[in-house]
Amino acid sequence: MSGNQTSYRVVFAPSGLTAQVEDGTTLLDAARTVGADLDSTCGGRGLCGRCQVIPTPGSFPKWQIESDAASLTGWTSTEDSYTGRRPISDGQRLGCAAQVCGDVVVEIPATSQVHRQVVRKSVDLGDLQVDPMIRLHYVELPTPELGAEVGGLREQTVDALARDFDVTPGKIDACVLPLLAPAAKDGDNAVTVAVRNGTTICAVYPGYADRATGVAVDVGSTTIAAHLVDLASGEILATNGIMNPQIRFGDDLMSRVSYVMMNPGGDIELTRAVRTALDTMIGELVDEVALKRDAVLDMSIVANPIMHHVLLGIDPTPLGQAPFTLATDGPVTTRAADLDLDARFAEAYLLPCIAGHVGADTAGAILAEGPHRGHGRQLLVDVGTNAEIVFGNADHILAASSPTGPAFEGAQISAGMRATAGAIERVRIDRETLDPRVKVIGSDVWSNDPLFDMQTTTLDISGICGSGIIEVMGELYLAGLIDVDGTIRADGPSKTDRVFADGRTFSYRLFGDSDDTRENINVTQDDVRAIQLAKAALRAGIDLLCEHAGVTDPDDIGSVRLAGAFGAHIDPLYAKVLGLVPDVPVARVASVGNAAGAGAVRALLSRPQRDEIEATVCRVEKIETATEPRFQELFVNAMGFPHTSDTTPNLAVEIALPPAQERAASAGSRQRTGRRRPRT
């Protein structure tokens, strides 16, 4: 390194981009000259702490550079006085403060990259790179002087954005313009502005603000889930979930459409209910992390077609009858305020729908799981009140829906309940004694563990949630207490006192030991039938798509993904025992959580992701199960456990299936069963 040099090379790892800069250039400015991915919100004023880099001393023959501590100026007063939200980590420097005085190699850590990759536990985003629609920029405006020709505040702000960030927004939201003057006054002529898509000023804050957030929402028929997300880092700040308040108008989608048809103004009631719920959730999310609603700048929403239309205030009745015509199958962008949501700076983006019964939630699931990105076939099943099914690969992708109803989520089941504390979520039945053991939400041990009573003292064990329902049905079949056709066997009472006559059918006592059967948690014949109908509708839809794709051998299905709030908790093996999915090797069946919600988060954090899903849905082949003549035959064949006609060679080596048994006679007169009373 020569003392006579006036310019030096700066190499940014891991990209390898190299800048040739003058002596005294800051590392942030050097990064900007070559487009290195180094974040900054404050425009290099030492306020945000996002531009931290790691100077890397050593010899680098690849770049012919000797980098050492003397390659950068020493610790600066800006770094000494820095008090921002993100502390300066050991060994790191602020890129806006450290100046180049020699050839140097610096690493840009992931936390300082604009397009950083995000991996989160609560929402699996895979290898997503953050590239949000909205960015914050801190600018300092000229001190106002009488007679100075500096233009209006909007023009001053745009000039400062162009000068400091090379951003030239041509528009400003109408709701923001009146706020410029108060913000500049309160911020002593310094403001932070949010710019959407590089073209529009969509928010303004006095002084320096460093947190822009968005809300990703999955509006399901039964539940609504929402995530508050940091738009700069991709971090999930808070998550919320509630029951959809529209349930009071009907358990399933068609019931709600019928309500609208039969009640003038019913569509307005449904719209008001879901919008009020969303607004409440936004308030709870920002309160949880001590933010204000004005911090919410963007929203992405997925929903099935009827929920999509109702949320937008569109009459859903055309979706209740053939030909199931959508008002639009394209993406919709609107102001959050137009949806009666108290988030004045936010814009809401609704992902595109695919067909009359295959909605934006399916588009979100596709975006999250990516069947369109590879050549291996993927079967993606979003298990819910209205199950959506996607099958295919990058060459050909098909989609359909099946009306499974709410049985999987506990509705229509005698002891069904939400997945809350006290709900039975796991079940095993001893093959010899036919006695069950269970696990409940809120306890870590099985019911045959000595610690079970102590751990569940404060819990009201009063029902079975979705995953428990699937497992108890599978266990009853595997234990030989349910026939292939779904009948609780009449010879059950001779094998165990847990099977008892219940009118003309039989029931199984799963939990409780009261002499009054109504005090216990029972599985009834009607419960079994409800699950059979739901799983047969789902499986028939899957088989229909496979037929259309020319795939008749389950081994030719590359992988199976079980999605949805309920699908996330299904044991893949029991999904196969019930015949929910074809006989794919269980190692290739996985529960992937709320894929629709993950897709909404991806769309919130990345404009390219929005472009990707909009292009993808245009080439999805839609299969309408309601008009397919084969659907009914496939439905009937799917009623059996695991299946009435298909063999299951893979399942046979994965678990011991029950031997074939002769049909047993029926019994008795009908009795009513119920849930166990809450503990006192």
N, C-alpha and C positions, 0 to 999 in steps of 0.2 A: 504494500500500500504506500503510495508516494504522497508526500505532503504537498506536491504541486498539482495533484489531480483536482479537477473542478467537477467531475461527474463520476458516479459510481454505479455499480450494478447491484440491484436488489432482486434476489430470487425468492419467490413465495412458494413454500411447500404447503400441501402436497401437490399442487397443480403444476409446479415447475415454471410458471409464468415469470418472465424476467423483465424488469424495468431498468432503463438507463436514466438516472435522475441526477440533477444538480446537487452539489453539496448543500446540506441544510434542508433538503426536502423531507417532509414528514413521511413516515411509512404509510399513513392513510392516503396521502396524495400520490405516493408512488404506486399504491395498489390501484387507485383510480385510473392512472395512466395506461395500465395494461388490462384493466377489467378483472383484477383479482377479486375473489369473492370475500371481501372484508366488510363487515356490517358497520353502520354508523347511523344513528338517528339524529344526533345533535349537530351534525355538520362539522365535526372536528373541533368542538369547543370544550371538550373534556368533561361533558356532563353525563353521557349515557353509559360509558364503559363497555360498549359493544365492540369496539375496535381493538380489543386486546390481542397481542401477538406474542409469540415465544421466540426471542432471539436464539439462534442456534450456532454456537461457536464450533470451530473445527475446520478441517481441510476437506474440500469438496472437489475432487478431480473432475467429476462429471461436468461441473460448471467452471472449473479452474478458478475457484474462489477460496481464499483464506478468510474465514469469518471469525471475529473475536469481539471482546467487550468494547474495544475502541472503535468498532465499526458504527456504533450509535452514540449519540450524545448521552450524557449521564442523566440520572433521575431528575425530573423537572419539577418546577413549582406547581404546574398543572396536575401532575400525578400526586404530589404531596397534599394538595388541597382537595383532591377528588373525594366526593362523598356519595356517589351515585348508588343506585339499587344493586348493581353488580360489582362486588368488591374486586380489586385487582389481585389476581391470583399470584402466588409465589412464582417467581421466574418469568412473569409476563410484564409487558409494557403496554401503555396506551399508544396505539398506532398514530393517533392524532398529535401526540406530544413528542415521541421519540424521533429524532432527526438523523438522517443518514450522513455519515462522515467517512464511510469506507464501504468497500464491497461487503455485502452481508447476505446471509440466508436467514429468513424468518419463517416460522411455521404459523399458519392461521388455524387455530384449533376449531373444532366443530362448533363450539359455542359462539364463535365469532363469525361464522359464515352465514351469509344471507340465505343461501340455498342449502342449508344444513340438512342432513338426513335425520329422520325422526323415528325412534322406536319407543313406543309407550306400552306399559303393561295394561292399562285400563282399556285402551283402544289400539288394536294392532294395525299400524299403518305401514308395515313392511318397510320398503326402501324409499318411501316418499321423501322428496325434496321440497322444502318449504319455499313457496313462491306465491305469496298471498296477493290478493287483489289490492290490498290497502297497505300503505306504508306511512309512517310518521316522519315528519321533518321539522326540525327546530330552526327558526329563522329570526334574525334580528332586523327590525325595520328602522328606517331613518328617523332621527328625532324630528318631530314636526316643527317647522319654522314658518312664520308668516311670509308668504311670497315665494317660498321654495317650490319649484316645479318638479315634484317627485311623483305625481299621479295619485290616484286614489289608493286606499288601503289594499284593495284587491290587486291592483297593478303592482304596488310595492311588494306584495307577498309573492306574486308570480315572478317578478324580477329577482327577488332573493332566492326563490327555489331554483330558477335557471342558473343563477350564479353559483350557488353552493352545492346543488345536487344534480344539475343538468336535467331538471324536471320542468316541463313547461305545460302545466294544466291550462286548458283553454276554457274550462267551465268551473262554476262554483255552484253548489246546491243552494237553492233559494232559501232554505232554512239556516244556512251558514252565514250568508252575507250580512244580515243584521248583527251577527255576533262578532264580527271582525273588530269593530271599534272598541266595544267593551273588553274584549280579550287583549287587545293591544294596550289599552289603558291599564288593566289589572296586571299585565305582564311587563310593564315598564318598557313598552315597544318591542317586546319579544313574545313570539307566539309559537306554538306547535300546531302544525296543520297536518291533517290526514289527507292523502291523495289516493283516490281510487283509480286503479288501472292506468296511472300516469297521466290521466286526462282531466280529472274532476276533483276539486277541493270539496271534501265531504264532511269535514269536521274541523273545528278550531278550538284550541285551549290556551289560556293565558300562560305565559312563561314556558317552562320545559315540562313536557309530559313524555313518559317513556313506556306506556303500556297501551297497546291496541289489542282488543279482544274481539272474538267472534263467537257465535253460538251455532252449533250444529245440532239439528233436531231430527229425530225419527218419530213421526206421528203414526203410531200403530193403531189398529182397531181396538185393542185391549189396553195397551200401555203407551205412554209417551216418554221417550228418553231424550235428554239434552246434555250437551257438553259445552262448557265454557272453555275456550281455547285461546292461548296467547298467539296472536297472529305472527309475531316475529320469531318465536322459538318453536312453535308447534306443541308446546306443553299443554296438557289437559289440566286446567286449573281447578275445575269443579265439575261434578256430574250429578244429574238429578233425574229421577224417574217417578212417574205417577200413573195411576189408573186413568185411562181416557174417560173424562166425565160424560162422554156421549153414551156410555154404557147404559145410562138410565133410559135412553131412547131405544135400546135394543142391544142384545149381546153380540150380534153379528152384523155385517155390513148390509145385508139385504133387509134385515129388520129395520135398520135406520132409514134406508131408502123407502121402505113401506111407510114408516112414520111420516116422512116428508110427503108422500103421495096422499096420505089420509088426513093430514093436519095442515091446513093453510098456515103458512108462516113457519112450518116445521124446519125448513132449510135454514131460516134465520136463527132459530134456536140452536141448531147443531153448530152453525158457524160461530155463534156467540160463545158457546160452551168451550170449543177447542181453542179459540183465540184467547179467552180469559185464562184458560189453563196455561197456555204458552207464556202469556204476559206474567203470570204469577211465577212460573219457573224461571224466567229471566231475572226477576227480582231476587229470587232465592239464590240463584247462582252467583250474582254479583255481590250479594250480601255476604255469602260464605267466604269470599276472599277480600272483603272490605273495599270493594270498588263501587263506583257509581254507574248508573245505567248509560251515561254518556260515553263510557269506555267501550261499549259494544258498538262496533262499527260495521259488522258484516254478519250475515246469517246464511246458512245453507240448510235446506229442508228436504227430507225425503218422506214419502207417504205413499200408501196405496192409492189407486185412482179416485176412489170415493172420498177418502180423507183429503186428498190433494184438492179435489174440486170444492169440498165443503170449506176447507180452510180459505180458499180464494173467494168464497162467496158465490160459487157457481152451482147451479141446480144439478144435483147428482142423479136425478131420476132417469136420464137417458142411459146411465150405466146399470140400471136395474133391470133392463130388458133388452133383448136382441134388437139391433146389432151392437149394443154396448159402445155407443159412440162417445169418444172423448171430445171435450171442448177444444183441447189442444194436446198434442203429444210432444211438443217442443218444450224447451226450458222456459221458465217464467222468472222474470226479474221485476221486483216491485219494492217500493219503500216499506220498511217494517211498519211505519206509522199507518200505511194504508191497510195493514192487517190488524189494526187496533192494538199494536204493540208499542209500549212506552220505551222506545229506543230511537230517539229522534234522528240520530246520525246514521243509523244502520240501513242497509239495503238487504233484501231477502232474495236469495236465489233458490228456486225450486228446480231440482234435477228433472230431466225429461221423463215422461211416462213412455211405456212401450206398447201397451194395448189396453183395451177396456178393463181388463182385470189384472194387468201386469203393470205395476206403477213405477213411480220414481224410487220407491224403496228397493225394487228389484234392480233398477239402474245403479243404485248405491251399492248393493251387494256385488254386482258385477264389477264395479269399479274397485271395490276392496279386494275381491278374491281373484280377479283377473283371468277368467276362463278364456277370454279373447286374446290373451297375450302369449299363449303357448300352443304347442301342437298336440300335447297330451289331452285327451278328453277329460273334462271335469263335469261332474254332476253337482250342482249347487242347489240346495233346498233350504228355503227360508220357512221354517216351521212356525205357523201362527194360525190365527183364526181363518185367514185366507192364505193358504200356502202358495208361495211362488216357486217355480221350478225353472232352472236354467240348465241346459246341457249342450256341450259342444267344445269347440276350441277356436283357434285363430282363423281356421278355414270356414267354419260353419257353426253358428250358434242359434239355438232354439230356446223359446221361453213359453211357459204356460202357467196357469194358476188352477188350483183345486180348492173347492169350498170345504175345508176340513171342519169348520166350526170351532167353537171355543173349548172343546172337550180336553185337548192337550194342555190347556192352561187352567184346568180345574173346573170350569163351568160345565154344567150338565152332568157332573159327577157327584154322587150323593155326599161324599165327604171331601170333595175337591175344595181347594183354597189356594190363595196366592202364595208365592214363595217368600213367606215371611217367617220370623222366629216362631218356632213351634210346629212348623209344617214338616211332615214326614217327607224326606227327599231321597232316601235310599232304602231298599228292601231286599232281604235275602230270606228264603224259606228252606229249612232243613229238609233234605230229600227223604230222610228216614222218619223223623217225628212230625214233619209238616208244620212245625212251629216256626213263626217268623222272628226275625230280628230287624230292627229299623234304626235309621239315623235321622235325627231331626235337625232342622236349621237352628243354630244356636248352641249346639253341643258337638263335641269332637268324638264322642264314643258311641258304639252301638248299644242297643237296649239290653243286651245280655252282659254288659260290662258293669261291675259293681259301682262304678262312678256315675252311671247313667242317671239314677234317681237324683243324686246330688246336683248334677249339672243341669237338670231340667226342672228343678223345683219351682223356678219362677216362670217357666214356660207353659203356655196353654197348648197342649198337644191335641189339636182338635180337627185335623184334617190332613190331606195328602196334596202336595203340590205336583206340578207337571212331571218332573223327573221321577218322583216316587210312583206316580200313576203308571208310567211306562214300565218301571222296574217290577212293580207288583203284578202287573198283567203278565210280563215275561216269566216271572218266577212261578206264578200259578200254573202257567202252561208247562214250564220245565219240570215242575213237581208232579205233573200228571193230574192236577185238580181241574184243569180246563182242557176240553177237547180241541182238536184242530179247528173245528167249526166255531169255537168260542163259547161253548156251553160249559157252565160250571157243573161238573159231573154229579149225578144223583147218588153215586156210591161214595161220595166224599164223606158224609157223616159216619160211614163205617170205618173210615181210615183215620179221621181226626174230628174231635168235637168242635174244631174251629169252623167247619163247614156245617151250616144249619139250614133247615127248610125255611124259605122266605116266600110264602104264598105258593105259587105253582113252580117256583124256581128255587135256586139255592144261593146263599151268600157265604162269604169267608170273613171271619173275624180277624182283622189285622192287628188291632191294638185295643187294649182295654179288657177288663175281666168282669164286667158287670153282668148280673143275671138277666138284666133287661137289655136285650140286644140293641135297643135304640141308644143306649148309653155308650156304646163302643164305636170304634171306627171300623166300618165294614166295607167290603168290596161286593157290590151286588151284581146280579146278572145284567141289569140295565146299564151299570157302569161299563161292563165288558162290551156290551153292544155299542155304546157310545164311542168307545175307543176303536172298535172294529170299523165302524162307519167312517170315522175320521181318518184312520190309517189306510183304509181301502181307497178313499178318495185321493189321498196323497200318493199312494203307490200307483194307482191307475194313471194319474197324471205323469208320473215318472216313466212308467212303461210306455205310455203313448209317445212321449218325446223320444225315447230310445228307439221305438219302431220307426218314427219319422226320420231318425238319423241313420237307420239301417243297422242298428246295434241290437242284437238279440242275445248275445252271450255276456253275462255280467262281468266276466274277466276282461272284456274289451272296454269296460268303463274305467278310465284311468284312476280317478279318485272321486270320493264323495265328501262334500262339505255340508255339514248341518249347521245352519245359521239361524239367527233370530234369538231373542231373549230367552225363549224356551229351548230352542235347538242347542244353545250353548251348554246346557246342563244334561243333555241326553247322553247316556253311556252308549257309544257306538255299537257295542255288542248287543245290547238290549234293543236297539233300533233294528238290528238284523233279526233278533228272535221274534219280534212282533211282525216283521216283514214290512217295516216302514220304508226300507230301501232294498234294492236288489242284493243278491248274494255275492257282493264284492268282498274280497278278503278284508277282514276287519282292520288290518294294519293300514288299509287305504281309505278308511272312513274316519273322519275327524270332526269334532265340534269346534266351530270357529267363532262363536260369539255373535254379537250383533253386527253382522257384516254391513247391513244397510246403514247403521249409524256410523260405522267406520268409513263407509263411502261418503257420507255427508261430511265427515271431518276432512277427508282428503279433498273434497270439492271446496271446502272452506279455505284450506291452506294452499291451494295450488290452482292457478288459472289453467295450466296445461292439463290438469286432471279434468277440469270442466270441458275443455275442448275434446279430450279423449272420450269421455262418456257420451257426449253429444254425437260424436262420429260413430261410436259403437252401436248405440241403440238404433241407428238408421239401418243397420244391416242385420238386426236380429229377426229371425223368422218367428212369427207369432202363431201359436197353435191354440185354437179356441176349443177347450174341452167340451163346452156345452153343445157344440154342433158336430162333434166327432162321433160317428156311429160306433166306433170301437170302444169308446170310453166306458159304456155301460157293461160290456162284456169283461173288460179289464177290471172294472170295479168289483164285479161279482167274484172274479177269480182271486182278487186280493183280500177278500174278507177273511180267509183262513189264516191260522197261525202256523208257521210264518207266511205260508201262501197256500192256496187251495190246490193249485196245479203245478207250480214251478218247484223243481227240486232245489235243495240247498246244500250242495256238497262242501262248499267252503265252511258254512256254519257247522256242519256235522263234525268237522275236525277241530273246531274252535271251542265247542261246548258240548256237553252230553245232552242230546235231545231225548225226550221221553219216548218209550216204546209205544207202538200203536196199541190202542185199547178199544174194546167193544163199546158201543153206545150204551149208556146207562139209562134206566127209566127215569121219568120226571116225577115230581111229588107235589103234594100239599096245596093249600090255599094261600093266596097272596097276603103277606104281612108288610108293614112299613118298617124300613130301617132308617136310622139317622146317625147324627154325629154324637160323639161323646160329649157330655156336658163339660163346660169349662171347670177347671179346678177351683176349689174354694180355698 
